[in-house]
Structures are given as structure tokens and as C-alpha cells.
């Protein structure tokens, strides 16, 4: 709570008056010194107590300051700037009162009162001011709503991004687990051509017929579906050899049956 306003009048109690004089005098001289230092001004203060004691302060010497003051006081070219706290500028007060009165009338008219003496043009101007005020209030309401929606969308995007990262991490772990179930081997399975060529070279033939391992492998190949055989992509020469072997096998069977008959 602030201090109350002190009434400026003579202090009747002599002791209180002396204490107040000492405090106020020290404060005045201190303020004068601060003004001279801060603003690079030439300041002089002369104070006489009620007992006739002199107190003074001068930033550049009292005699020099008084001499300068005397010269300027007698010079007609130098305008005088006087400060009188007892007589404020009445014109400024009147201007402020008139401004306050205009603002009060404007406030009443904006609230829908005291509209009797207004012309049509003034009423239209008042309506435009009201519409502008309403539009401004609406914009103030809409902007926070848009900001809130943008923040919500941004938060949803962050949540979706985190969810996608977690899903990707889970998929990577599953892939690593599946790779662990099927370890890679250094020995590759020989293809049909490699197997057939090796067996053909190393195994003896009897009357142009294939050796038992080769014949067994060919029989197992014949049981494979035609689509699978085509998918294997056997070369044309290998396919012809297999057909020739099949024809020889059928002819041998026919000869054996005829001999039995």
C-alpha cells in the first residue's frame, strides 16, 4: 500500500521541522549533484535555514555560476525560462479537459446513447466504427482457434512419425530373426547339367544305355511337372539326348517282349 499524500504546509513542531529540514536539505543537494554529473549541467543551490544558516552547492563554483547568472539576467537576447509550481499552465489544463469530454461523448455514442443530435453522416461513421470493432473481435477469436488446430495437426503428425518408426524397427527385427532361421551355406547345390555331365563322364555305358545313376536321375526328372521342367530351362541338346535315351529304352522293351513270344 502506497504512502498517503502529505499536505504541504508549515510544520508547527520545532523539532519535527528541524529534522525534516535536515533530511530534505540533504536530499536536495544530492539531487543537484546527480543532475550536474548525469546531464553535464552547471548547477548551483543556495539554502538558508530559519535560523539564518547558509547551505550551498555548486558544480562549477558559486561565484562563477552567480556571475554567469547575472550576465544572462541582464541580457535582453536570452529568454527567461521560469518554473512556478503554484501556477500551472491553464491552457494545457483546458485542452486536457476538452479531450476527456470528447472521449466520454464518443464512449456514450458507441454504447448506443446520446444519439439524438447526430446527423446521418455521423451515424454512418459510428456504424462503420462498430462494424470494424466487431470484425476485429471476431478475428481475435478465429486466430487462436486456427493456431490450436495447427498445433493439433502437428502433434498428430509427430505421433504418426513415431508410430512409423516403431513399425519399421519391428519389421527389421523380424527380418533379422528370419535370416537367423535360414543360415547361409558355403556349398551350393549342383544343377542338373553339372550333375548329369559328371555322371556321364565318370560312369561306363552298356550298349548305349545310360548308367544306373544317370537313368535313376532321369526317371526322377520325368516325374517332375512339365511346367517345372520348362522352368528349369534345360538346353536343347540335353533334351534331345533324353528323348533318344527314352526311344532306346522303348525299343529294348519291345525286343524283349518279342523274344519272349
C-alpha positions as CSV (number, residue, x, y, z in Angstrom):
1,X,0.0,0.0,0.0
2,X,1.5,3.4,-1.0
3,X,2.1,6.3,1.2
4,X,-0.7,8.9,1.5
5,X,-0.3,12.4,0.0
6,X,1.4,14.8,2.5
7,X,-0.3,18.2,2.8
8,X,2.3,20.9,2.1
9,X,2.1,23.4,5.0
10,X,4.4,24.7,7.7
11,X,5.3,22.2,10.4
12,X,4.4,23.6,13.7
13,X,6.6,21.4,15.9
14,X,10.1,22.9,16.0
15,X,11.9,19.6,16.5
16,X,10.0,17.9,13.7
17,X,10.6,21.0,11.5
18,X,14.3,20.8,12.1
19,X,14.5,17.0,11.4
20,X,12.5,17.5,8.2
21,X,14.7,20.4,7.1
22,X,17.9,18.3,7.6
23,X,16.5,15.4,5.6
24,X,15.1,17.5,2.8
25,X,18.2,19.7,2.5
26,X,20.5,16.6,2.2
27,X,18.2,15.1,-0.5
28,X,18.1,18.4,-2.4
29,X,21.8,18.8,-2.5
30,X,22.3,15.2,-3.5
31,X,19.8,15.6,-6.4
32,X,21.6,18.7,-7.5
33,X,24.9,16.9,-7.6
34,X,23.4,13.9,-9.5
35,X,21.8,16.3,-12.1
36,X,25.2,18.0,-12.7
37,X,27.0,14.7,-13.1
38,X,24.4,12.9,-15.2
39,X,23.4,15.8,-17.5
40,X,26.7,17.7,-17.6
41,X,24.9,20.8,-16.3
42,X,26.1,23.7,-14.3
43,X,24.1,23.6,-11.0
44,X,24.1,25.9,-8.0
45,X,21.9,25.6,-4.9
46,X,21.7,28.2,-2.1
47,X,19.7,27.3,1.1
48,X,19.2,29.4,4.2
49,X,17.7,27.8,7.3
50,X,15.1,29.5,9.5
51,X,18.0,30.4,11.9
52,X,20.0,32.0,9.1
53,X,22.5,29.3,8.5
54,X,23.8,29.0,4.9
55,X,24.0,25.8,2.9
56,X,25.1,25.8,-0.7
57,X,26.2,23.5,-3.6
58,X,27.8,24.5,-6.9
59,X,29.2,22.2,-9.6
60,X,31.5,24.8,-11.1
61,X,32.0,27.3,-8.2
62,X,29.4,29.6,-6.7
63,X,31.0,32.9,-7.8
64,X,31.3,31.7,-11.4
65,X,27.7,30.5,-11.5
66,X,26.4,33.7,-9.9
67,X,28.4,35.8,-12.4
68,X,27.0,33.9,-15.3
69,X,23.5,34.2,-13.9
70,X,23.9,38.0,-13.6
71,X,25.1,38.4,-17.1
72,X,22.2,36.3,-18.6
73,X,19.7,38.1,-16.3
74,X,20.7,41.5,-17.7
75,X,20.9,40.3,-21.4
76,X,17.8,41.1,-23.5
77,X,18.5,38.4,-26.0
78,X,18.3,35.5,-23.6
79,X,14.7,34.3,-23.0
80,X,13.8,33.5,-19.4
81,X,12.5,30.1,-18.5
82,X,10.8,30.2,-15.2
83,X,9.2,27.4,-13.3
84,X,6.4,28.2,-11.0
85,X,4.8,25.2,-9.3
86,X,2.0,27.3,-7.8
87,X,0.6,28.4,-11.2
88,X,0.3,25.6,-13.8
89,X,-0.5,26.3,-17.4
90,X,-4.2,26.8,-17.5
91,X,-4.3,26.4,-21.3
92,X,-2.9,22.9,-21.0
93,X,-5.5,22.0,-18.4
94,X,-8.3,23.3,-20.6
95,X,-7.1,21.2,-23.6
96,X,-6.9,18.1,-21.4
97,X,-10.4,18.7,-20.1
98,X,-11.8,19.1,-23.6
99,X,-10.1,15.9,-24.8
100,X,-11.6,14.0,-21.9
101,X,-15.0,15.4,-22.6
102,X,-14.8,14.3,-26.3
103,X,-13.7,10.8,-25.3
104,X,-16.6,10.5,-22.9
105,X,-19.1,11.5,-25.5
106,X,-17.6,9.1,-28.0
107,X,-17.9,6.3,-25.5
108,X,-21.5,7.0,-24.8
109,X,-22.3,7.1,-28.6
110,X,-20.6,3.7,-29.1
111,X,-22.7,2.2,-26.4
112,X,-25.9,3.5,-28.2
113,X,-26.6,6.5,-26.0
114,X,-26.8,10.3,-26.7
115,X,-27.5,9.8,-30.5
116,X,-30.2,12.5,-30.8
117,X,-28.1,15.3,-32.2
118,X,-26.2,13.2,-34.7
119,X,-26.6,13.6,-38.5
120,X,-26.9,10.8,-41.0
121,X,-23.2,11.0,-41.9
122,X,-22.2,10.8,-38.3
123,X,-24.5,7.8,-37.7
124,X,-22.9,6.1,-40.7
125,X,-19.4,6.7,-39.4
126,X,-20.5,5.4,-36.0
127,X,-21.9,2.3,-37.7
128,X,-18.7,1.7,-39.6
129,X,-16.7,2.0,-36.3
130,X,-18.9,-0.5,-34.7
131,X,-18.6,-3.0,-37.6
132,X,-14.8,-2.6,-37.6
133,X,-14.7,-3.3,-33.8
134,X,-16.9,-6.4,-34.2
135,X,-14.8,-7.7,-37.1
136,X,-11.6,-7.2,-35.0
137,X,-13.1,-9.1,-32.1
138,X,-14.1,-11.9,-34.5
139,X,-10.6,-12.1,-35.9
140,X,-9.1,-12.2,-32.4
141,X,-11.4,-15.2,-31.8
142,X,-10.6,-17.0,-35.0
143,X,-6.8,-16.7,-34.9
144,X,-6.4,-18.6,-31.6
145,X,-8.7,-21.3,-33.0
146,X,-6.6,-21.7,-36.2
147,X,-3.4,-21.8,-34.1
148,X,-4.9,-24.5,-31.9
149,X,-5.9,-26.6,-35.0
150,X,-2.4,-26.3,-36.5
151,X,-0.9,-27.4,-33.2
152,X,-3.2,-30.4,-33.1
153,X,-2.3,-31.4,-36.7
154,X,1.4,-31.0,-35.9
155,X,1.0,-33.2,-32.8
156,X,-0.8,-35.9,-34.9
157,X,2.0,-35.8,-37.5
158,X,4.6,-36.4,-34.8
159,X,2.6,-39.3,-33.4
160,X,2.3,-40.9,-36.8
161,X,6.0,-40.4,-37.4
162,X,6.9,-42.1,-34.2
163,X,4.5,-45.0,-34.9
164,X,6.0,-45.5,-38.4
165,X,9.5,-45.6,-36.9
166,X,8.4,-48.2,-34.3
167,X,6.8,-50.3,-37.1
168,X,10.0,-50.1,-39.2
169,X,12.1,-51.2,-36.3
170,X,9.7,-54.2,-35.6
171,X,10.0,-55.2,-39.3
172,X,13.8,-55.0,-39.2
173,X,13.8,-57.3,-36.1
174,X,11.5,-59.8,-37.8
175,X,13.7,-59.8,-40.9
176,X,16.8,-60.4,-38.7
177,X,15.0,-63.3,-37.0
178,X,14.0,-64.9,-40.3
179,X,17.6,-64.6,-41.5
180,X,18.8,-66.4,-38.4
181,X,16.4,-69.3,-39.1
182,X,18.0,-69.9,-42.5
183,X,21.7,-69.7,-42.2
184,X,23.7,-69.4,-45.4
185,X,25.8,-72.5,-46.6
186,X,29.1,-72.4,-48.4
187,X,28.3,-75.5,-50.6
188,X,25.9,-74.8,-53.4
189,X,23.6,-77.5,-54.7
190,X,24.8,-78.7,-58.2
191,X,22.5,-78.1,-61.0
192,X,21.1,-80.8,-63.3
193,X,23.6,-80.1,-66.1
194,X,26.6,-80.3,-63.7
195,X,25.3,-83.5,-62.1
196,X,24.4,-85.1,-65.5
197,X,27.8,-84.2,-67.1
198,X,29.8,-85.5,-64.1
199,X,27.9,-88.8,-64.0
200,X,28.1,-89.2,-67.8
201,X,31.8,-88.7,-67.8
202,X,32.7,-90.9,-64.9
203,X,30.2,-93.8,-65.4
204,X,30.6,-96.5,-68.1
205,X,27.8,-97.2,-70.6
206,X,26.4,-100.5,-71.7
207,X,25.0,-100.8,-75.3
208,X,24.4,-97.1,-75.4
209,X,22.2,-97.1,-72.4
210,X,22.7,-94.7,-69.5
211,X,24.4,-95.9,-66.3
212,X,22.1,-96.7,-63.4
213,X,22.7,-93.5,-61.5
214,X,22.0,-91.4,-64.6
215,X,19.0,-93.4,-65.5
216,X,17.7,-93.1,-62.0
217,X,18.2,-89.3,-62.0
218,X,16.5,-89.1,-65.5
219,X,13.5,-91.0,-64.2
220,X,13.2,-88.8,-61.3
221,X,13.3,-85.8,-63.6
222,X,10.5,-87.3,-65.7
223,X,8.2,-87.3,-62.8
224,X,8.5,-83.6,-62.4
225,X,5.7,-81.5,-63.8
226,X,6.1,-80.1,-67.3
227,X,5.9,-76.5,-66.0
228,X,8.7,-77.3,-63.6
229,X,10.8,-78.8,-66.4
230,X,10.3,-75.8,-68.5
231,X,11.1,-73.6,-65.6
232,X,14.4,-75.4,-65.2
233,X,15.3,-74.2,-68.7
234,X,17.1,-77.4,-70.0
235,X,19.2,-76.8,-73.0
236,X,18.0,-78.2,-76.4
237,X,20.9,-80.7,-76.7
238,X,20.2,-82.2,-73.3
239,X,16.5,-82.5,-74.1
240,X,17.3,-84.4,-77.3
241,X,19.7,-86.7,-75.5
242,X,17.0,-87.6,-73.0
243,X,14.5,-88.3,-75.8
244,X,17.0,-90.5,-77.5
245,X,17.5,-92.5,-74.3
246,X,13.8,-92.9,-73.9
247,X,13.5,-94.2,-77.5
248,X,16.2,-96.7,-77.0
249,X,14.6,-97.9,-73.7
250,X,11.3,-98.4,-75.5
251,X,12.9,-100.4,-78.4
252,X,14.8,-102.6,-75.9
253,X,11.5,-103.4,-74.1
254,X,9.8,-104.2,-77.5
255,X,12.7,-106.6,-78.4
256,X,12.5,-108.3,-75.1
257,X,8.8,-108.9,-75.4
258,X,9.1,-110.3,-79.0
259,X,11.8,-112.7,-77.8
260,X,9.5,-114.0,-75.1
261,X,6.8,-114.6,-77.6
